[in-house]
Amino acid sequence: MLLTGAQIIMECLLEQNVDTVFGYPGGAVLNIYDALYEYR
């Protein structure tokens, strides 16, 4: 199964035990927000 860039970022954050992520809404990061919702 191929992972999207957002899913790869989520896997890296999970490996590093990151529990807080700061950001701002915008078109470029919407896929990351979707991945955050899927991984919660």
C-alpha positions in Angstrom: 0.0 0.0 0.0 1.3 3.4 -0.9 1.2 6.1 1.7 0.4 9.8 1.0 2.8 12.5 2.2 0.4 13.4 5.0 0.3 9.7 6.2 4.1 9.6 6.1 4.2 12.8 8.3 1.7 11.2 10.7 3.8 8.0 10.9 6.9 10.1 11.7 5.0 12.1 14.4 3.8 8.9 16.0 7.3 7.4 16.0 8.6 10.5 17.8 5.7 10.4 20.3 4.5 13.9 19.3 1.3 14.7 21.1 0.8 18.4 20.1 0.9 19.9 16.7 0.6 23.6 15.9 -0.4 24.9 12.5 -2.7 27.2 10.7 -5.5 26.3 8.2 -4.9 26.7 4.5 -5.2 24.8 1.3 -1.6 23.4 1.4 -2.1 21.6 4.7 -5.7 20.2 4.4 -4.4 16.7 3.6 -2.4 16.8 6.8 -5.5 17.8 8.8 -7.4 14.9 7.2 -4.6 12.5 8.2 -4.6 13.8 11.7 -8.4 13.1 11.9 -7.9 9.6 10.6 -5.1 8.8 13.1 -6.8 10.1 16.2 
